[in-house]
């Protein structure tokens, strides 16, 4: 079966990570991706190119030569999609910019992924991953048990949130633009700056409720614990079921005893030392709660669930030979993605590509049905049955692109956690699906829906009668998305899980913590899974527009965690697991790390030999290794972070001061101006709430944040009106089928 993007041509000019990964995600779903490299090959010679450049054809072009530049123009003229992630202005100076190329080919979707946006004052800064991490408060997270000598230092993480989210978000935007083109006949220009994209990963961590007093958090039952075998586990009290867990282990008297948080922490630690990590996993699985061993990345590559779900698979590469690494993220049942070919040898397809260009590909516009289309998903109806972050974030993204999203929640959930973050732009309905009439109402809504989003366990959806197979019998055109922690197959598929579980099982927590697991700075698996779910849904919708057939799509937090770690999540002959990790990490090398200055911290990102370009560092040039690092540490203390950023930027070296915290970032005037931080009044006396806004720009069908999340249940009348039951509202509320008041919007 062909992939959803079969017949779609993509020209991939991307370098480093974001562009190549975006091309890979499109190629995985069947697109014909032609990779254009400069002489000498990719700018970043990394083993991860074996993952990011699979399913592509290769041609080498020197864009400084007129003949090769002309070939590049012909490639773009033949394309459906172009991806590039140079600094703003580079492609324009070559005559390959978005305006000129879309004017020549009106159906073209031209996607740029610069580090900083074209209208950002930092547009010409060399936005290496470390620079972006410094700019987005990624390196300010502190672990409570940090050693004294690292307590006042930033913590570097090797996980490239900015680049990965740039890739995730760009593929969502491209799939949206393809859907819009199917209706309008026109392409458009997309810009997804990596700085901006990081705000999608930040998500609820950047949220602030302004007009409410700060509360003192109670004891957090979800925590890491050291076990009898010396291994750590991550335990999560899902749905606040810690009381069930305590009863099962005979420790329910802890609650009655009124112990302090410190005493509970000690009791908890002592308890987990009585069994091995695998014994705790099995025990918690038996009572339906969440617990996994904290693996390292190498262990995840061998893990039964990674292999059983096929998110990790075996491949062959012309350079690495046999290796094991990440497989397909977004899964579609009827148009499945696949790894059809390994990374090609450089310039391997030059002759066949040039032959193809001799016969121009037909890119003429089809008859437009709605040439003035302003929303890619205008008229699309979505039922969002998900909870927590990943699934609702998928629904929120669909709403941002114009879908009518009805969020259906269980009226027994109190409060609705993260409601204000993930349910903006939606209509809200509190519907009891344990009642017959509640299920009847749901089916009437399904009859009108194009898309269903759910993150139930499989048996729960079956029990309610709303599994994919059950819905498909009634509505074959439905696009049905499942998003959970472990996926639909493998030995852990039936287990519950949250962000912490996904981070623990996949090696992310041990990478960030070093000698003990520590949660990564952002809930990146949740929001990334939401984006990949959205990507899968819009691909399935695109296919449904053409064929009339829906399908089942799925993705999972463990899949996203694998892709986030793709720069180093490979196992091959000679592999060394030497990437930076732990709470003492400041960077990956002397030329890519944070340095303390006379005032503040600065992140330096330079290539070998570039230090000499900065006159203020003339005495440092020529040194290497530990000697270079020590000399830079001393030199950096002689000026402030602001002064160093100016000096280094003027010398063409990547640098940015470390933003102190997320609150500072969210209040930055530039961030507010760009709509990455939005502050609005909310219902129910919640007052002003600040949250992250949409991070991508599309010239024809741009996303919009939508209205603030409404009071839970407040849209019952309008939703019922859709199915001709508006007059039934009072009766349904009285019968307990619907709830319209009393459920709080959790933040």
N, C-alpha and C positions, 0 to 999 in steps of 0.2 A: 504494500500500500504506500502510495506517495505521501510525502510530508505535506503539511498545510501550505508551505511556501514553495512547493514545486512549481517551477516556471518563473519564479521571481529572481531577477538578477541583482546581485549586490556587488558594488565595487568597494573594497575595503582598503583605504589608505591608512588605517589606524596603526599607531605604534605604541610601544610599551604595553599597557594592559587593557585600558578601557575600550579602545576601538577594536583591537583583536578579539576581546571577549564578546563584544556586541556582535561582531561578525560570526563568531562561533555559534552563539545562541540562535542566530538566524539560519546559519548553515545546518545546525542540528535539526531544524524543522523543514529541511528540504530545499532551502534556497541555493542557487548557484552563486557561490561567493568567490569572486576573483580578487585575490590578494595582490596588492601592488607594493613591492618593497624597493627601497633604494639599492644602488650597488653596494655589495657587502652584506646585505641582509638586514634583518630587523635591528632597530636601534638598541633594543634590549635583548641580548643574547642569553636567554634563560631557558632551562629545561621546560618551563611551563608553556613555552610556545608549542610543545607537542600536544598540549590540550587546546590552547586557544586558536591554533591554526589548522585543526582538523577540518575535514569537510570543505576544503578550499582548493582552488587552483592558483598557481603562482606565476606571476610575471614580474620581472625586474625592470624598472624604468628610472632613468636619470632625468628628473623633471627640469634640470638646468639645460638639457639638450633639446633643441626645437623638435626633432623627430619624435623623441619619447614624449614630449609634452603634447604633441599632436595626437599620439596614440592614447594618452590619458584622456584627452577631450573626446575621442571617439568612444572610449570605454564608458565614460560618463553619459554620452549621448545614447548608448545602448542600454543604460541601466534603469532599473526601477528604484533602486536605493543606493545612495552614496554615504559612506561613513568616513569621517576624518576627525582626528583629534589633535591637530596642530594648534599653535597659539593663534588667536584671532588675527586675520589679515594675511596669513601665509598663503592660503589658497587663492585669495583675491589677487595677490601680487603675481601669482603664476598664471592668472587668467582662468582659474578653475573654481572661482568662488560661487557661492550659492545663488546669488542674483543672476549672474550670467548663465550658469548651467541650467537653472530652472526656467529661464526665459527661452533658452534653446530647446528645452525638453519639458513642457508644462506638466507632464505626468510624473516627473522626477520627485522623489522624496530625498531631500538632502539633509543629512544629520551631522551636526558638528558637536564634538565633545571636548571643548577647550578646558584647561584647568580653571581659569576664571573667565567670566562672560565677556563678550565683546564690548559691553558698555560698563564693565567694572574697571575702576582705576588701576587695578592690579592685572589688567588683561595681558600685559607683556611680561609679567613675572614668570619665571620658570617654575611651573606648578608641579614639581615632583610630588609623589605621594606624601612624603614627610612634611613638605611645605603646606599641603592641603590639610593634613592632620593638625598642624599647629594652628592654622587659620580657623579651624572648626571646633576647637576645644576638645579634640579627641584625646590629647595627651595630658589631661588634667585630672583624670580619675585617680582616686587614692583608695587603697585597701586599708581597712581598719587596723590590720596587724602588720602594717609596713614596718620594716626595721627603722630604727632611729635615724640612720644615716641616709635614708631615702625618703623620709617623711615630707620633706619640703621640696621634692623634686618631681618633675613630670614623669609619667610612665609611658614609654613608647610601646606600641603594638605593631607587629609585623603584618597584621591583617589589614589589607588595603580597602577600607570602607569606601573612600571617595571613588576610587577607580571602579570597584565592583558595582557600587550603586549607580555610577554613570552608565555602566554597561546594562544593568537591569532596567533602569529607567528609559534609556534610549530605545531598547527593544520594545518596551511597552508603547512608547510614542510612535515608533515606526509601524507597529501593528495597528495602532489607532489610525494613523495616516493612511495605511492601506485600506482599512475599512471605510474611511472617509472618501478615498479615491474611487472605491467601488461605487459610490453613490454620486459623487460629483464629477468624476472623470479627471480630477486635478490632483497633482502632488502638492507638496509644500516644503517649507524650510523649518527644520527643527534645530534647536540649540539646547543642549543639556550640559551646562558647565559642571565640572566635577565638584567644585566648591558648593554649588547650589544643591547638587544631588545628595550630598552628605546630610542635608537637613531632613531628607526622607528617612534616613537611618536613625537620626537623632530622635525624631518622633516625640513620644510622650515625655522623654527625658527633658525636652525643652519647654514643656508646658508649665504655666504658672497661673494660679488663681489669685488674683490681686486683692480681692476684697474680703477674704476669709482669714481668720487667725490660723496660724500654723498649729497643726495638731502634733501631739507627741505619739509617734508610732508605738504600737504594742509589740510584744515579742513576735519576731518573724519565725514562723515554724518551718519555712522553706529555707534550707541551709545545707552547706557542705559538712560532711562528717568523716572523720578518720575511723577506719574499721580495724578489726582484729588482725587482718592480714597486711596491714600497713598501707592499704589502698584507700583512696577517698571515694565517697559517693556524693551525689547530689540528690537530696530528698526534697520533694515539693509537696506541700499539703494542698493538693488540688481541690478546688471548691471548698476550701477551709475544712477538709476532712481530717485534720490532725486529731480530733477527738476519737474518730474511728481507729486511727492508727494507734493511739495511746491505749485504747481499750484492748486492741489486739495483742499488744506487747505487755499488758498488765500494768500500765503506768498511768491509768486515768486519774489516780489520786493527785498527780501533779497539778491538775486544774483546780481540784478542790482545796489544795493546800495553800493557794494564793502565793505561790513562789514568785520571787522577783525575776526580771529578765535575765539577770546574771546567774541566778540559781537554776533557771530553766535551761540556760545554755550549757551549764556544767552537767546537768542531768542528761541532757540530750547527747552531749559528747560521750559521756560514760556509757550510755546505752548502746551507741553504735559500735563501741569497741568490743562488744560481746559476740559479734558475728563477723564473718568475712563479707567483703563487698558483694560477691555473687550471692551469698546467702540472703543479704538484705534485698538485693534485686528481686530474687524469687519470692521472698516474703511479701514485699510490697506489691508485686504483680498479683499475688494471690488474693490480696484484699482490695485490689483496684485502685491503688494509689501510685504515686510516681517516685521512682528511684532508679538511678543508673550509676554505674562506675564511671569515675572521671578518667577517661582514656587520654593518651597522648595521640598526636596525629598519626604516627606510625601504626599504633594499635587500631585506629579507626579504619585504616586501609585493609586490615585483616579481619575486621569485626563481622560476625555473622549477619547482622542487620544491614551493614553497608553492602555486603556481597549479595545477601538475599533480596534486597530491594533494588539491586543493580544500579545504585548511585555510584558505586565504585566497581570498576570492571578492568579487565586485562586488555591491553592494546599493544600494537607494534608500531614503532616509529623509526624512520630511516636513520636518525641520529642516536637515539637512546636504545634502540632495540626493543626488547620486550619490557613493558612497564605497566604499572597499575596506577590508575588515577580516576578523576571524576568522569561520570558518564552523563546521561541526559537528565536535565532538571525538569523542564515542563513536559508532562506526559499527556498525550492525546490518544484516545482509544482507537479512533477510526483513521486518523492521519498521523500515525506515530512518528516521532523523531527517531533518528538513528545516527550512529557514527559509521558513515559509508566509506570513508577513506581517511588515511592518516595524514599528518602534516606532509605537504609535498616538499620535495627538494626545491631549492631556490631556482626560479625561472623554468621550472619543469614543464610548464604548459604554454610557453611563449608562442611556439609555432601554431598550435591549435587556436589560441586566442586571437592571434593576428589573422588567421584564415577566417575566423568567424566575423571579425570586424570588416573584412572585405565585402561581406554581404550584410548591410545594415539591418539590425533587428527592428521590427515594427514596434515603435513606441507611440504611435498615433493615439490621440485621446479618443476614448469611447464616448458614446452619447451620454451627456450629463443629465442626470435626473434631478439634481439639486446643486447647481453650480454655486449657489450662495450659502451652502451648508456651513454653519458656524460651530456646530458641536458634532464630533465624530460619532457619538452614540445617541444622537437625537432620536427619540422614539423607541429606544431599547428599554425593556422593562426587566428589572432584576429583583429577585427575592433573596435577601441576605439573611440566612439562618445562623450565622456564625457568632462566636463569642471571643472575648479577649482581643488580640491584636491582628494576627495574620489574615484571617478570613475577612473581618470587618474592614481592614486596610485595603484589601482587594476591592470590596464594595465601595469604599470611599473613593478610590481611584476611578472606578467606573462612573461614579456620580460626577467627579470632577470633569470628565469628558462628555457629560450630557445625559447619561442614563438616568432613568427614573428608578431609584433604588428604594425598595421598601424593606426596612430593617425590622425583622420579627424577633422579639425577645420573649423569654419565659418570664411571666409576671412574678414567679417565685424568686428570681435572682434579685438580691437586694444588697448593695446597689448594683447598677449596671456598670461594671468596671470599664474604664477607659472610654466611656460613652462620648464625652466631649471631644476626644481626640479623633476617634475613628468613625463617628456617625454623623459628622457634619455633611450637609448636602443631601441627606436622606430623609425619607418619611419614616415614622416610627410607629410600630404596632406591638402592643403587649398581648400576646395570644397564647392561651393555654392549649397546647397540643396534646395534652393528656385527656382532653374532653372530645367526645365525638363531634360536636359542633365546631370545635376549634380545628380539627382535621378537615372537616367539610369546607370551612372557610379557606383553609390553606389550599385545598385542591382547586377551588374556584380562582384563587390568585395564580396558581400554577398554570391554569388554562390560559391565562393572559400573559404569562411571563415568557421571556426569551432565554433567561439565564437563571439558574439556581446556584447559590453558594452555600456550602455547608461544611462543618467540621465535626460532625458527629462521629462516634465510633461506628464501624460498619453495622454491627448488630443493632445499634440504636436506630439507625435509619431504616433498617429492615423492619424492626419492631413497630415503628410508626407508619410503615407502609409507604415511605417516600425515598427508598433507595433509587439509584439511577435506573436499574432495570424495571422497577415498578413504575417510575415516572415515564420512562421511555415508551412503555406500552400504551400509555394514554396520549403522550405527546412526543412523537418521534423527532421533532425539530428542536427539542430542548438542549441547551448547552448546560451541562451539570458539572460543577466543580467541587472537588473534595480537597481540603487542605488540612493536614494534621502534622504530627511531629515526625513520624517514622515512615509514612507512605502507606501504600495499599497492600504491599507484599513483604515477605520476610518474617522472621520469628518475633519481631517486636511490633508488627503492624497493628495488633489489637491493643497495645498499651497506650495509656494516656500520656500526655506530655505538654510542657510549656517551653518557653525560651531557654530557661536554665537547663532543662533536660537536653535540648538540642545542642547547647554549647558544651555540656559535660560529655555526652557520648561521643562527640565528634573530635574532641581534642582542643577546642577553643579555650576552655577554662584553664587547662593545664598550660597551654601556651602563654596565656596572659599572666598566670600566677607563678609559673616556674616550678617551685618545689611543692606547691599546693594549689588547688583550683581557685580561681578568682573569676567572677563574671566580667565579661568584656564590657567596654564602655557603653555600648548601645544595644538595644534589643534588635540587633540587625537581622537575626534569623526570622523573626516575626515579620518585620516590614519587608524584608527581601522575599519571603515566601508570598506575601500579599502581592508584590509586584510580579513575581513569576506566575502566580495564579492568574493575575490579570492578563499577562502575556498569553498564557494558554487559552484563556476564555476568549480573548479577542481574535486569536488565530482560529479557534473553533467557530466563532461567529462569522469570520470571513469565509470559511469553508461552507457554513450553513447558508450564507447569502447566495453562494454559487450553486449549491446542490440541494438545498432544502432539508438536509439531514443534520441533526445535532450529534453530540457525542459526549462521552465522559472525559473530563480532564482532571488531572491531579498533580499536586506538588507537595513538598513537605519541608519542615524546618531542617531536617537532617540533610536534605538535598542542598538547601541554601547554604548551610554550614560548610558543606564540601566545596561549593563553588567559591565561597568567600576565602577559603584556604587554598584555592587552586594554584597560587604562585609556588607553593612548596608541598602540596599534597600529591606527590608522585613518588613511586617506589621503583627504582631501576638499579641496574648494576653500577655500583660506585656512588650511590646516593648518600649524602651526608646530612644528617639532621642537625644542622648548625645555625638555623635561623634564630634571630633574637627572640628571647622569651624571658618572662619573669618581671617582677615589679621593680627591679633595679635597672632595666633596660632603658637606654636613652636614644638608641638608634641602631642602625645596621652596620655602620662603619664610621671612621673618623670624619669622612666627608658627607655623611648622611645621618646626622644626629642633632639632638638639642644641646645647646651650650648656655650656661649661666653667664649673664653679662653684669655690668655695673648696676643695671636696673632691669629686672625681668629676664626672661629666657628667649632665645632665638633658635629657630631651626635652620640649619645650614644644609644645603643640598647642592653638591658640586661634583663634576667629573674629575677624574685624575688629571692633574696638571693645571686645572682652572684657578686654583688659589692664587697663582702668580698674577692673575688679571686684576686682583684687588691690591692696590698699593698699600693699604693699611695692614695687609698680611704678608708683605714682602719678606719679612724675616722668617716666616713659616714655610714658604715655598721650598720644595725640594725634599722635605722630610716625608717619611712614610710610617705606617703602622702606629705603634704606641708612642713613638717620638712625635709624630704629627699630631696625634690626639692630645698629648700633654701640652704641646706648644699652642694649639688652638684653644685649649681650656684657659691657659694663662692670658693669651691675647684677647679673648672675648671679654674678659673681666675689665678691660681698660676703657670700654665704651658702653653706652646703654644699648638696649635691644633696638630702639628706634634708630639710633645712629648706625648700628651694624646693618640693619635692613636696608637703609639708604645706600651705604657704601657697597654692600654686596650686590644689590639690585643694579646699581650703576655699572658694576663690573660684569653684569650678565650672569651672575650666580644666583641660584634659587635661594630665597630666604624669606622668613616670615616670623614675626614675634609670636610667642605662644599665647593665645587667648586664654585668659585665666580660668574661666568657667562658662557653663552654658548660659547662665543668666546674663553675663556680660555680652556673650555672643548674640543672644536674642534681643538685646537692647541696642545693638550696634545700628546707628542711623542708616548705613548702607544696606544692612540686612533687612531692616524694616521697609526701606524704600523699594527694595526689590521684591517685596511680598513674601520673603522667606520666613518672616516673623509677622504674624497678624494678631492684633488685639481687638476683641469685640465683646459686646455685652451678650450675656447668655440668660436663658430663662430660669425660672424658679429662684430668683434672687441670688443667683450665683455671681452676678456682677461681671466684671471684666476678666477675661481669660486670654492669655497669650498662648499661641501654639504655632507650629510650623505650617507654612503654606506650600502650595504646589511649586515644584522645583524646575519644571521644564517649560520651554517656550515653543509653541507651534504657530506658524504664520497664519494659517487658515482656521484651525480648530483648536485654539489654546485651552488648556485646562483652567478651571476657575474653582476657588475653594468652596463655593456653595454657601448656603446659610449656615449659621452656627447650629450645632447639634440641638435639636428641639427637646422640649420636655418629654421624657419617655411616655409613650402611649398617646401623645397629643394629636396624632394624625389619624386616629381610628376612623373618624367620620369620613375623611376624604378617601381613605383606603377602601372602606366599605362601599362608598359611592361608586368606586370603580367596578364593583361586582353587583351593583344594584341592591345593596343591603343597608344603605344609609339610615333608613327608617328603623332598622333593627338595633341600633346602637344601645339605647337605654336597656332594652331587654337583655342583650348579650352581656352588658356590664353587670346587671342585676344577677344574671345566672352565673357569673364568674368566668365566662368564656373570654371576656376582654377586661383589661384593667386600663383606666385612663388617668388615675391619680395615685400618688403615694410611693411610687418607685423612684428612688433617687438616681441622679446621673453621677456616677462615680468618675473621678478624674484620674 
